[in-house]
Amino acid sequence: MSDSNLHGGQIWEAARRFGCAPETFIDFSSNMNVLAPPIAAEDWTRWREETARYPEDADLRERLAEVYAIPASQLLPTAGAIEAIYFAARLFTGKRVAILEPCFSEYFRAFEATGARTERRLLNNVFDEDFSEFDAVVVCNPNNPTGDFFPAHKLLALKTHALLADEAFIEFSDETESLLPALPARPDVIVFRSLTKSWRIPGLRLGFLATANFESLARLRAMQPPWSINSITAAWARSYLTREHYSLVCQSLRGLPQLREKFRERLAQIPGIKAHPSAANFFLIELTAPQLDAPSLFEALARRGFLVRVGDSFDGLTPGKFLRVAVRTAEENNLFADALERVVVALLRSPRDEGGLDFARTSEQKNFIPPPQSKLSPGRFAEAPLQR
């Protein structure tokens, strides 16, 4: 699988492939907080001059420490959680590392690139195993892509020399279960955090690594090249990275549980699929009918203007049988569920021929079909995309 297929949010790639404008798609493939407070247009204009300057992020660590209520001495700001993961992996070169799956594929890529000896372990069996023979255990909480969530005390009870916890989606579940408050008493714990999901700033690339193991933190700081945080991100932080703005982000997420449950109830009405329960802002959809496969559903949905994440890019999932779908606004969720139901019903009713052709590639489905006009986004689909 190519690198471009490892992640969601590939809007430009989809536009090229399906011959339409990027803004035509409703993106259910990336898990952003679509309810997050927007950035003011005048701020983007004001920050434009920052591109002609070298980045200055002298107070970024202190700002992160204030917002997330941990000592600045335990923090390393990074270009998203992904940079934190790749840096931390260097601490375990040649070491034995257990990675709990199904999981984000970048864990294996990061640790294997450093020469670590990675081993797969099932997420469902995590609390039944003794990991004391491993140098580290890597876990995502809540887990991507399954949405499983574990209380802090259970994770801290795992028997291992080091616990590496990716909390990129924890604001979407229960941040009181974060391992950040436990760090002073547990220097064996490393936490990865992302601002890109909850604050909805994926293009700015901002996250951090936190640990009370100051020897490891010093090594990590020495590894980080200058200007890891770009000038626009630093400017955003000076304006928005405050307790006041963070409270607005958290407030925007209060309606997520009800929104998520209504979406899952609607998806549960569709035959041939199972939407697994989730504590995050996405669902893992299992294709239970043998006639259904993930690549065909991806293409059929994309031709209707909806992008989803094919589960093949996640380690530990059966190829071709899973999709990951984000939770968006109520209107967008309903539009997507209606489209998914139409596609699934058509696939279940249309037997494949010997050449393997399916609903997504039949003559009547070759052209792009834009979603209905969204009341929340006037003019979003006003320009009909070019048909292939």
Residue pairs with C-beta under 8 A, 6 or more apart in sequence:
1 312
1 313
4 10
4 13
5 310
5 313
6 105
6 106
6 313
7 30
7 313
8 27
8 29
8 30
8 31
8 307
8 309
8 324
8 326
9 27
9 29
9 30
9 202
9 307
10 29
10 307
11 22
11 25
11 27
11 307
12 22
14 22
14 25
14 302
14 307
15 21
15 22
15 24
15 25
17 302
18 302
18 303
18 368
18 385
18 388
19 368
19 385
19 386
19 387
19 388
20 305
20 368
20 370
20 385
20 386
21 383
21 385
23 380
24 305
24 368
24 370
24 380
24 381
24 385
25 302
25 305
25 306
25 307
26 305
26 306
26 307
26 328
26 332
26 335
26 336
26 371
26 374
27 307
27 326
28 306
28 307
28 308
28 309
28 325
28 326
28 328
28 332
28 336
29 307
29 308
29 309
29 324
29 326
30 202
30 309
30 326
31 144
31 169
31 172
31 197
31 280
31 281
31 282
31 326
32 196
32 197
32 200
32 202
32 326
33 171
33 172
33 197
33 198
33 199
33 200
33 249
33 252
33 253
33 281
34 200
34 328
34 329
34 332
35 252
35 253
35 255
35 256
35 329
36 198
36 199
36 200
36 249
36 252
37 245
37 248
37 249
37 252
39 201
39 236
39 240
43 236
43 239
46 235
47 232
47 235
47 236
50 231
50 232
50 234
50 235
51 231
51 232
53 231
54 227
54 231
55 227
55 229
55 230
55 231
55 233
55 234
56 231
56 234
57 77
57 229
57 233
57 234
57 237
59 238
60 77
60 229
60 234
60 237
60 241
61 72
61 75
61 76
61 77
62 72
63 237
63 238
63 241
63 242
64 72
64 75
64 77
64 208
64 241
65 71
65 72
65 74
65 75
66 242
66 243
67 241
67 242
67 243
67 246
68 180
68 193
68 208
68 210
69 180
69 181
70 180
70 181
70 183
70 210
71 184
73 214
74 183
74 184
74 210
74 211
74 212
74 217
75 208
75 209
75 210
76 84
76 87
76 208
76 209
76 210
76 217
76 220
76 221
76 224
77 206
77 207
77 208
77 228
77 229
78 84
78 87
78 206
78 207
78 208
78 209
78 224
78 228
78 229
79 205
79 206
79 207
79 228
79 229
79 230
79 233
80 194
80 196
80 202
80 205
80 206
80 207
81 166
81 168
81 192
81 193
81 194
81 196
81 207
82 106
82 207
83 205
83 207
83 228
84 192
84 193
84 207
84 208
84 209
85 106
85 107
85 110
85 166
85 192
86 106
86 110
86 113
87 209
87 220
87 223
87 224
88 110
88 164
88 190
88 192
88 209
88 220
89 110
89 111
89 113
89 114
89 116
90 114
90 219
90 220
90 223
91 216
91 219
91 220
92 111
92 114
92 116
92 135
92 136
92 162
93 114
93 115
93 116
94 115
94 116
94 117
95 116
95 117
95 135
95 136
96 116
96 117
96 119
96 133
96 134
96 135
97 111
97 116
97 117
97 118
97 119
97 134
97 135
97 136
97 137
97 138
98 118
98 119
98 120
98 121
98 131
98 134
98 136
98 137
98 138
98 160
99 107
99 108
99 111
99 118
99 119
99 120
99 121
99 137
99 138
99 315
100 121
100 122
100 123
100 126
100 137
100 138
100 139
100 140
100 143
101 120
101 121
101 122
101 123
101 314
101 315
101 316
102 123
102 143
102 145
102 146
102 314
102 315
102 316
102 317
103 123
103 138
103 140
103 143
103 144
103 145
103 314
103 315
103 316
104 140
104 144
104 145
104 166
104 314
104 315
105 313
105 314
105 315
107 118
107 138
107 140
107 166
107 315
108 118
108 315
111 118
111 138
112 118
119 134
120 315
120 316
121 129
121 131
121 137
122 316
123 139
123 143
123 146
123 148
123 316
126 139
126 150
126 158
127 154
127 157
127 158
130 159
131 137
131 158
131 159
131 160
132 159
132 160
132 161
134 160
134 161
135 160
135 161
135 162
136 160
136 161
136 162
136 163
136 164
137 158
137 160
137 162
137 163
137 164
138 164
138 166
139 150
139 155
139 163
139 164
139 165
139 166
140 165
140 166
140 168
140 169
141 149
141 150
141 155
141 165
141 166
141 167
141 170
141 177
142 148
142 149
142 169
142 170
142 172
142 173
142 278
142 279
142 280
143 149
143 280
144 166
144 168
144 169
144 280
144 282
144 314
145 282
145 284
145 309
145 311
145 314
145 317
145 322
145 324
146 276
146 278
146 284
147 276
147 277
147 278
147 279
147 280
147 282
147 283
147 284
148 279
149 173
149 174
149 177
149 279
149 280
150 177
151 177
152 177
152 178
152 179
152 182
155 163
155 165
155 179
156 163
156 179
156 182
156 186
156 189
160 188
161 188
162 188
162 189
162 190
163 179
163 186
163 188
163 189
163 190
164 189
164 190
164 192
165 179
165 189
165 190
165 191
165 192
166 192
167 178
167 179
167 180
167 191
167 192
167 193
167 194
168 192
168 193
168 194
168 196
168 197
168 207
169 194
169 197
169 280
169 281
170 177
170 178
170 193
171 197
171 198
171 249
171 250
171 253
172 197
172 198
172 253
172 256
172 279
172 280
172 281
173 279
173 280
174 279
175 250
178 191
179 186
179 189
179 191
180 191
180 193
180 210
182 189
183 189
183 191
183 210
183 211
183 212
184 212
185 212
186 212
187 211
187 212
187 213
187 214
188 213
189 211
189 212
190 209
190 210
190 211
190 213
190 216
191 209
191 210
191 211
192 207
192 208
192 209
193 207
193 208
193 209
193 210
194 206
194 207
195 201
195 204
195 206
195 207
195 241
196 202
196 204
196 205
196 206
196 207
197 281
198 249
198 253
199 206
199 240
199 249
201 233
201 236
204 230
204 232
204 233
204 236
205 229
205 230
205 233
206 229
206 233
206 236
206 237
209 217
209 220
211 217
229 237
256 281
256 327
259 327
259 329
259 330
259 333
260 278
260 281
260 283
260 327
262 330
262 333
263 283
263 327
263 330
263 333
263 337
264 275
264 277
264 278
264 283
266 333
266 334
266 337
267 273
267 275
267 283
267 285
267 325
267 337
267 340
268 274
268 275
269 341
270 337
270 340
270 341
270 344
271 289
271 344
271 345
271 348
272 287
272 288
272 289
272 291
272 292
272 344
272 347
272 348
273 285
273 286
273 287
273 288
273 289
273 292
273 340
273 344
274 285
274 286
274 288
275 283
275 284
275 285
275 325
276 283
276 284
276 285
276 286
278 284
281 326
281 327
282 324
282 325
282 326
282 327
283 324
283 325
283 327
284 311
284 322
284 323
284 324
285 322
285 323
285 324
285 325
286 321
286 322
287 293
287 294
287 297
287 320
287 321
287 322
287 323
289 344
289 348
291 347
291 348
291 351
291 352
292 344
292 347
292 348
293 320
293 321
293 358
294 310
294 311
294 312
294 319
294 320
294 321
294 322
294 323
295 310
295 312
295 320
295 360
296 347
296 358
296 359
296 360
296 361
297 308
297 323
297 340
297 343
297 344
297 347
297 360
298 308
298 310
298 323
298 360
299 360
299 361
300 343
300 346
300 347
300 359
300 360
300 365
301 307
301 308
301 336
301 339
301 340
301 343
302 308
303 360
303 365
303 366
303 367
303 368
303 369
304 339
304 343
304 368
304 369
304 370
304 371
305 339
305 368
305 369
305 370
305 371
305 381
306 335
306 336
306 339
306 340
306 371
308 323
308 324
308 325
309 323
309 324
309 325
310 322
310 323
311 317
311 318
311 319
311 321
311 322
311 323
311 324
312 319
312 320
312 322
314 322
314 324
325 336
327 333
328 336
329 376
331 374
331 375
331 376
332 374
332 376
335 371
335 372
335 374
339 371
343 359
343 360
346 359
347 358
347 359
350 358
350 359
350 362
352 358
359 365
366 388
367 387
367 388
368 385
368 386
368 387
368 388
370 381
370 384
370 385
371 381
372 381
373 380
373 381
373 382
374 380
374 381
